[in-house]
């Protein structure tokens, strides 16, 4: 069974801790500064990272060098993806990342991919809307950006994204595809952050049998 160290002990960190307890997975520590982790301990652990874009940018070289594997739910670092990927590959450290670890959202990604392919060249115009709590640092959300990339790749049109910040909303994402004839809406609404925690822990378990750098949405289908 894996051992886990949590990087970032905010609301998501606490929910991941609860999920680890539920599944009887050993939590070694939850750290606000992952770089203070003793390397001899880190080498036997999976790091689950839910911090901030700034923190991950500073911490990923340490995580890649010293941990057995990493699961990263932090968003806002797409511009350095190539550099991050190379660092983990060079270090031989497994990395599973996602803009959203919710299993429901990953089902949404699959549905959007299929619908966009089917409706390509059929005159549909896409629009994305995302709603999150007022504490979220990035806008549009990483999930909305992922949806946008899927639509662009498969429908052939870059969609408009609208972002809203309201209260304590965990996360709502919708894609609307509109033609002269009809409108199709694909939508996911999170009731809490617990779904993100469950998916992240599922990803951590997958690192036992997977090497390399992977998007969670690509491997959850086959595993």
FENHU-V939964 format. One record per helix or strand. SS is the DSSP state (2 for helix, 1 for strand). FROM is the first residue (numbers start at 1). TO is the last residue. Records with the same first field share a line. If there is no record, write none. Layout:
SS=FROM-TO, FROM-TO
This chain:
1=3-7, 26-31, 46-49, 69-72, 94-97, 125-132, 160-165, 172-178, 183-189, 213-215
2=11-22, 34-36, 39-42, 53-66, 78-91, 103-119, 142-155, 194-206, 216-219
